[in-house]
C-alpha cells in the first residue's frame, strides 16, 4: 500500500497565547512542526508527506524544515491553506492527487508525540475499513446541556471516544468526499471523520494513544517541555558492529550501498548480496542486541530470495525507532580490490541516507584493499564491515 501523510499546519492557534503560530514555537530547541514531521518521516510505511501552511508562514516553515535530522526528499512542496481547516485539507489532497496514493493520513501539526505504533494502527485501519479515526476512552462523565445550562442527558461514557489524528482514509474516497462538500458549498467541517460521515462513508474508530496530545493551551506546552526534558535525560548511546562477505560468481554487476555497480563479476547470495547494507543492518541489530540479519531474514525463507537489501536496512532502522531510539551515525568500510568505491561513493551515501531517514553527514563510506592478501586480495570475493551508533531510552534495572 502506498501511504501519504497530510499535515495541517495553516491554523493560527490563538488559544495557545500570544506569539507566533503554535506549530512553529520551540519545544526543547525544535519547532513543534519539525517534531511532528519527523515522527511521520521516520516511519518506513509513509512514502510522501505534504504540509499545508498559512500563506504568511513561509519563512517559519522553511526554518522548521531546515531543522529536520534527515533529508527532506519525501516532503512535497508545501501547499497554502484555505479559509477553513476543511479547505486546507482539500488543498492538500488536491496536491497529492497526481501521486494518487492508496491511503492518506491526515494529521494535526500540533500533535508532535504521535508514535509509530499509532501510525501502524492508522494504516491498518484504513486498509480494513477505508475510513477510520483514532479515539481514546472518555474518563469524565459527559453532560448534554440546554440553552439555560440545564442538563438534558447523560450519555453512556463507555460508548464515547475522544477523537485524535492521524485520521486514516482510502485516498480516492476522502478526496471525492471533500470535492462533494465543496460543491455543496459546505466548508465548516472541523474533522475529516465527520465530513466522511456526511458523505455516507462508514467511519470506524481504532485505538488512539493517551500520549498523542494536541498542543492547544499554554499549559500543554509546559507539560510537553517537561516530558521532552525527561526523555532526553534518560537516553543512552549504544554502538553496534557488523560484517558481511560474499564470494564472486559469474555476472556483470554487484549491488553496493543500494546502488547497482557495473562489474565483471556478480556475487553468490540468497538476496541481492549487498555487503554494505548487510553489514550496516547487522550493526544496527547489534546495537539493539536483537540478533543478526539471519535471525530476521533467514536464508531458508524463500521470500527473501533475490530480495533488495534496502528492505533489511529499513527494517533495522524501524526497530530502533519502535524502541523510541534514534540512529545517530552509520559507517561502513568496503574491502575489495575491485570494483572501486570512489566513483559511486556519494550516490551510495545518498541512498543509505534515504533508506535510513538520515542526513547525508550521518553516513560515512570508506574502502580499502587488503594488499592482495586473503580471498579479497585474490579477487575471490568482497566484504564490508560497519558500525552504527544509536541512542535508546534507558531502561531501569
C-alpha positions in Angstrom: 0.0 0.0 0.0 1.3 3.5 -0.9 0.7 5.8 2.1 0.9 9.6 2.1 0.7 11.9 5.1 -1.0 15.3 5.0 -0.1 17.6 7.9 -2.5 20.5 8.6 -0.4 23.5 9.7 -2.3 26.5 8.5 -4.1 27.5 11.7 -3.3 30.5 13.9 -3.5 28.7 17.3 -4.8 31.7 19.2 -5.7 29.7 22.3 -2.0 28.9 22.8 -1.4 32.6 23.8 0.5 35.5 22.2 3.3 35.0 19.8 4.0 33.1 16.6 1.6 30.3 15.5 1.9 27.4 17.9 3.1 24.9 15.3 6.3 27.0 14.9 7.0 27.5 18.6 10.1 25.8 20.1 9.9 22.7 22.1 13.4 21.9 23.6 15.0 23.8 20.8 13.0 22.5 17.8 9.8 23.8 16.2 6.7 21.8 17.0 6.1 21.2 13.3 9.6 19.8 12.9 8.9 17.3 15.6 5.6 16.3 14.1 7.1 16.0 10.6 10.0 13.8 11.9 7.5 11.5 13.6 5.9 10.8 10.2 9.0 11.0 8.0 10.8 8.4 10.2 8.1 5.9 9.7 9.1 3.5 7.0 5.5 3.0 5.8 4.9 6.6 4.7 6.3 7.4 1.2 5.3 11.0 0.8 4.3 13.9 3.0 2.7 17.3 2.2 2.3 20.2 4.7 -0.5 22.7 4.4 0.6 26.1 5.7 -0.8 29.6 6.0 0.5 31.9 3.2 2.1 34.2 5.7 4.1 31.4 7.3 6.6 30.6 4.5 9.7 31.7 6.5 8.6 29.9 9.6 8.0 26.7 7.6 11.4 26.9 5.8 13.1 27.3 9.1 11.3 24.3 10.5 12.3 22.1 7.5 16.0 23.1 8.0 16.0 21.7 11.5 14.9 18.2 10.4 17.5 15.5 11.2 17.1 13.8 7.7 16.9 14.7 4.0 13.6 16.2 3.0 13.4 14.1 -0.2 10.0 12.7 0.8 8.4 16.1 1.5 6.4 17.5 -1.3 6.3 21.3 -1.9 4.1 22.9 0.8 0.6 23.9 0.0 -1.3 27.1 1.0 -4.3 26.6 3.3 -7.8 28.0 2.8 -10.4 29.9 4.9 -11.2 26.8 7.0 -9.5 23.7 8.1 -11.7 21.7 5.7 -10.5 24.0 2.8 -6.9 23.5 3.9 -7.2 19.7 3.9 -8.8 19.7 0.5 -6.0 21.8 -0.9 -3.5 19.2 0.4 -5.5 16.3 -1.0 -5.5 18.0 -4.4 -1.7 18.4 -4.2 -1.5 14.6 -3.6 -3.9 13.8 -6.4 -1.1 13.5 -9.0 0.6 10.8 -6.9 -2.7 9.1 -6.2 -1.6 7.2 -3.0 -3.8 4.4 -1.8 -4.0 5.7 1.7 -3.8 9.2 3.2 -3.2 10.0 6.9 -4.5 13.5 7.9 -2.6 14.8 11.0 -2.6 17.9 13.0 0.7 19.8 13.1 0.2 20.4 16.9 0.4 16.7 17.7 4.1 16.1 17.8 4.0 13.0 20.0 2.3 10.7 17.5 4.1 7.3 17.8 5.0 4.6 15.3 2.5 2.1 16.7 -0.3 4.6 16.3 0.7 5.2 12.7 0.8 1.4 12.1 -2.7 1.1 13.5 -3.9 4.0 11.4 -2.6 2.4 8.2 -4.1 -1.0 9.1 -7.5 0.6 9.9 -7.6 2.4 6.5 -6.8 -0.9 4.8 -9.5 -2.7 6.7 -12.3 -0.1 6.8 -11.4 2.7 4.3 -12.3 5.4 6.8 -11.1 5.4 10.4 -10.2 7.7 13.2 -8.2 7.1 16.4 -10.1 7.5 19.7 -9.4 7.2 23.4 -11.9 6.3 26.1 -13.6 9.3 27.8 -12.9 9.1 31.6 -15.1 12.1 32.7 -18.9 12.0 32.9 -20.3 14.0 30.0 -23.5 16.1 30.2 -25.5 17.4 27.3 -26.9 20.8 28.4 -29.6 23.2 27.1 -29.7 27.0 26.5 -30.1 27.6 30.2 -27.3 25.3 31.2 -29.8 22.6 32.3 -28.8 19.0 31.9 -30.7 17.4 29.0 -29.0 14.0 29.1 -26.0 12.0 30.3 -24.5 9.8 27.6 -23.1 6.4 28.5 -19.4 7.2 28.5 -18.4 3.6 27.7 -19.7 4.4 24.2 -17.9 7.7 23.9 -14.4 8.3 22.4 -12.2 11.4 22.3 -11.1 11.6 18.7 -7.5 12.3 17.6 -5.4 12.4 14.5 -3.9 10.9 12.3 -7.2 10.1 10.7 -6.9 7.4 8.0 -8.7 7.0 4.7 -8.6 5.4 1.3 -7.3 8.4 -0.6 -9.8 8.4 -3.6 -12.8 8.2 -1.2 -11.6 11.1 1.0 -10.8 13.3 -2.0 -14.2 12.6 -3.5 -15.9 13.4 -0.2 -14.1 16.8 0.0 -14.9 17.7 -3.5 -18.6 16.9 -2.9 -18.7 19.0 0.2 -17.1 21.9 -1.6 -19.5 21.6 -4.5 -22.4 21.7 -1.9 -20.9 24.9 -0.5 -20.2 23.2 2.8 -16.9 24.4 4.4 -17.3 24.1 8.2 -16.3 20.5 8.9 -13.6 20.6 11.5 -12.9 16.9 11.4 -12.4 14.7 8.4 -14.2 11.8 10.0 -17.3 14.0 10.3 -17.0 15.0 6.6 -16.7 11.3 5.7 -19.8 10.5 7.7 -21.7 13.3 5.9 -20.6 11.8 2.5 -22.0 8.5 3.5 -18.8 6.6 4.3 -18.9 4.2 7.3 -16.3 5.6 9.7 -14.7 3.3 12.3 -12.7 4.1 15.5 -9.4 2.4 16.3 -7.3 2.6 19.4 -5.7 6.0 19.9 -2.8 7.0 22.3 -3.1 9.0 25.5 0.4 10.5 24.8 -0.8 11.8 21.5 -1.8 15.1 22.9 -2.7 18.2 20.9 -0.9 21.4 22.0 -3.7 23.9 22.4 -3.2 25.9 25.6 0.0 27.3 27.3 -0.2 24.6 29.9 0.1 22.0 27.1 3.4 23.5 26.1 4.7 23.4 29.7 3.8 19.8 30.0 5.4 19.0 26.6 8.7 20.7 27.7 8.7 18.6 30.9 8.1 15.5 29.0 10.9 16.1 26.5 13.4 17.0 29.2 12.7 13.7 30.9 13.1 11.8 27.6 16.4 13.5 26.7 17.9 12.9 30.1 17.3 9.1 30.0 18.8 8.3 26.6 21.9 6.1 26.4 24.3 5.6 23.5 24.9 2.2 22.0 27.4 1.1 19.4 27.0 -2.0 17.2 29.2 -3.6 14.5 28.6 -5.7 11.5 30.5 -7.7 8.9 29.4 -9.4 5.7 31.1 -11.3 2.9 30.1 -12.8 -0.5 32.0 -14.8 -3.0 32.2 -13.7 -6.6 30.5 -15.6 -9.3 29.6 -15.1 -13.0 27.8 -11.8 -13.6 28.0 -8.2 -14.8 27.3 -6.2 -11.7 27.2 -6.1 -7.9 24.9 -4.2 -5.5 26.8 -1.9 -3.1 25.2 0.6 -0.7 21.9 0.3 -2.5 23.4 1.1 -5.9 23.9 -1.2 -8.9 27.6 -1.1 -9.8 28.8 -2.4 -13.1 31.5 -5.1 -12.6 32.9 -8.1 -14.5 31.6 -10.4 -11.7 28.5 -11.0 -9.7 28.2 -12.5 -6.2 26.7 -15.7 -4.8 23.9 -14.6 -2.4 20.4 -15.5 -1.3 19.3 -11.9 -1.6 20.9 -9.2 -3.8 24.2 -9.7 -1.9 24.8 -6.0 -0.9 27.6 -6.5 1.6 27.5 -2.8 2.7 23.8 -2.8 3.5 24.0 -6.2 5.1 26.9 -5.1 7.4 25.0 -1.9 8.3 21.9 -3.9 9.1 23.9 -6.2 11.4 25.5 -3.2 13.1 22.1 -1.8 13.9 20.8 -5.1 15.1 23.9 -5.5 17.2 23.3 -2.1 18.9 19.8 -3.3 19.7 21.1 -6.6 21.0 18.4 -8.1 18.7 20.1 -11.0 16.8 21.5 -10.7 13.3 20.3 -10.4 9.8 19.9 -14.2 9.5 17.6 -14.1 12.5 15.2 -11.6 10.9 15.6 -12.7 7.3 16.6 -16.4 7.3 18.2 -17.7 4.1 16.0 -20.7 4.3 12.9 -18.5 3.7 12.3 -18.3 0.0 10.5 -14.9 0.2 14.0 -13.3 0.6 15.5 -14.9 -2.5 16.8 -12.1 -4.6 15.3 -9.5 -2.2 16.6 -5.9 -2.3 18.7 -5.3 0.7 17.3 -1.8 1.4 14.4 -3.7 3.0 16.8 -5.2 5.5 18.3 -1.9 6.5 14.9 -0.1 6.6 13.7 -2.9 8.9 16.6 -2.5 11.3 16.1 1.3 11.4 12.4 0.8 12.1 13.2 -1.5 15.0 15.4 1.3 16.5 12.6 3.8 16.2 9.9 1.4 17.6 12.1 1.2 20.7 11.9 5.0 21.0 15.5 5.3 19.7 17.4 7.5 17.3 20.0 6.4 14.7 22.9 8.9 15.1 25.5 7.6 12.6 26.2 4.8 10.1 29.8 4.0 9.0 31.0 1.2 6.6 34.3 0.1 5.1 34.3 -1.9 1.8 37.1 -4.5 1.5 38.0 -5.5 -2.1 40.4 -5.0 -4.9 37.7 -4.2 -7.4 35.2 -2.5 -8.1 36.4 0.9 -7.0 34.2 2.7 -4.4 35.2 6.3 -5.4 33.0 6.9 -8.5 29.9 5.7 -6.6 30.6 6.8 -3.0 28.3 9.8 -2.9 25.4 8.1 -4.7 25.7 5.3 -2.1 25.8 7.7 0.8 22.7 9.4 -0.5 20.9 6.1 -1.0 21.7 4.9 2.5 20.6 8.2 4.0 17.3 7.9 2.1 16.8 4.3 3.4 17.6 5.2 7.0 16.0 8.6 7.1 19.3 10.3 8.0 21.1 13.4 6.9 24.0 12.9 4.4 26.5 13.9 7.1 25.3 10.9 9.2 26.5 8.4 6.7 30.2 7.5 6.1 31.6 5.2 3.5 35.3 4.1 3.0 37.1 1.5 1.1 40.4 -0.4 1.3 42.2 -3.2 -0.4 43.9 -6.0 1.6 47.2 -5.6 -0.2 46.4 -8.6 -2.3 46.2 -10.8 0.8 43.4 -13.3 1.5 40.3 -14.0 -0.5 39.6 -10.3 -1.3 43.2 -9.9 -2.4 42.9 -12.8 -4.7 39.6 -11.2 -6.0 37.6 -14.3 -4.9 35.0 -12.2 -3.1 34.0 -8.9 -1.5 33.5 -7.9 2.1 32.3 -5.0 4.3 32.4 -4.1 7.9 30.2 -1.5 9.6 29.5 0.4 12.8 26.2 2.0 13.9 25.7 4.5 16.7 22.2 4.8 18.2 20.5 6.3 21.2 17.9 4.4 23.2 15.8 5.3 26.2 17.5 4.0 29.3 15.6 1.1 31.0 15.8 0.9 34.8 17.1 -2.5 36.1 
